[in-house]
Amino acid sequence: MLASPRYFSLTGTVLSNIVIATRESRLAIWQAEHVKALLQEKGHAVSLLGMTTRGDQILDRSLSKVGGKGLFVKELELALEEGRADIAVHSLKDVPMDLPEGFALACVLEREDPRDALVSPRFDSLDALPQGAVVGTSSLRRVVLLRSLRPDLRIEPLRGNLDTRLRKLDEGQYDAIVLAAAGLKRLDLGDRIRQVFEPDAMLPAAGQGALGIEVRADRADLIDLLAPLASRPDGLATAAERAVSRAMGGSCSMPLAAHARWQSASELRIDAAWGDPEGAAPLVRVHVQANVADFAQAGALGDSAAGLLRAGGAQ
Ligand SMILES: NCc1[nH]cc(CCC(=O)O)c1CC(=O)O
């Protein structure tokens, strides 16, 4: 395994250059640049290593059919393993619940808006869409939630990075599409949002809006160095959400929503929903709330939400 390059300043202090592995979509680059800037503020030297992942190449099929698990992160992990890069910045939503042996989630940063948003050239809200309107999304979670809100809509697959999805909308293939508000805001596309869904209307995916930084588990040096970048409240909330996901089977391509909110400085509430992809059974919706002071308690609260989902009929 290669060591990362080390440089020495004239005063003799070690200046290691931190290499960030990143996908090459505009959003991924923005996120990597964001972490680069945060690390540079702390005095570190940082550079980016761009790469294309399997998830970026497969544009014609729904990711849930290809087996969505980790499609966007494998290549980045290989770069970490081989020492070509030190850290990988991910949308936490895309990170599998259980990382492969030898990798660790070093930290979760303060989260951007976790909500979903409706984008449409002509319609101001979901309610304003005409009967039978065509809505684009390939997320099973969004499909089951949209179906429960508006059973009349025609939901059509929509894949690709943010720019591709917006282009397909603008070409007239859809009346509206649903995207994460966080990605649109990060790319300065917030003015395309016509409606932001309150979590109770369209419950977000576990980890939505948050960035996670992955490292090799044996890089204790990096884990220490990244600690100041972490948000503890958002780290605990997303850990609780990810625990729901893990307990339900661990993939990000399930018809599952999980969203945690702090009700006070110490009380965390998780809302979770599970939908039948075939649309035969009604949506199962649960919530739990408890004092959460550490990651074990966050995980336990997530497990209890998953237990309620299963008791309600979710598989
Ligand atoms: N699965 C794709 C993905 N992964 C992260 C984001 C947006 C940013 C985020 O949630 O952090 C998106 C796009 C979307 O869902 O609209």
The ligand as an SDF file (V2000), in Angstrom:
LIG
                    3D

 16 16  0  0  0  0  0  0  0  0999 V2000
  -29.1510    9.8050   -5.3970 N   0  0  0  0  0  0  0  0  0  0  0  0
  -28.6500   10.9730   -6.0490 C   0  0  0  0  0  0  0  0  0  0  0  0
  -28.3690   12.0770   -5.1060 C   0  0  0  0  0  0  0  0  0  0  0  0
  -27.5240   11.9330   -4.0710 N   0  0  0  0  0  0  0  0  0  0  0  0
  -27.4960   13.0970   -3.3680 C   0  0  0  0  0  0  0  0  0  0  0  0
  -28.3410   14.0030   -4.0010 C   0  0  0  0  0  0  0  0  0  0  0  0
  -28.6340   15.3730   -3.5990 C   0  0  0  0  0  0  0  0  0  0  0  0
  -27.8980   15.9570   -2.4440 C   0  0  0  0  0  0  0  0  0  0  0  0
  -28.1310   15.3020   -1.1180 C   0  0  0  0  0  0  0  0  0  0  0  0
  -29.1830   14.7030   -0.8400 O   0  0  0  0  0  0  0  0  0  0  0  0
  -27.2290   15.4400   -0.3000 O   0  0  0  0  0  0  0  0  0  0  0  0
  -28.8860   13.3650   -5.1130 C   0  0  0  0  0  0  0  0  0  0  0  0
  -29.8140   13.9300   -6.1020 C   0  0  0  0  0  0  0  0  0  0  0  0
  -31.2540   13.8980   -5.7110 C   0  0  0  0  0  0  0  0  0  0  0  0
  -31.7000   13.0370   -4.9500 O   0  0  0  0  0  0  0  0  0  0  0  0
  -32.0030   14.7540   -6.2040 O   0  0  0  0  0  0  0  0  0  0  0  0
  1  2  1  0
  2  3  1  0
  3  4  1  0
  3 12  2  0
  4  5  1  0
  5  6  2  0
  6  7  1  0
  6 12  1  0
  7  8  1  0
  8  9  1  0
  9 10  2  0
  9 11  1  0
 12 13  1  0
 13 14  1  0
 14 15  2  0
 14 16  1  0
M  END
$$$$
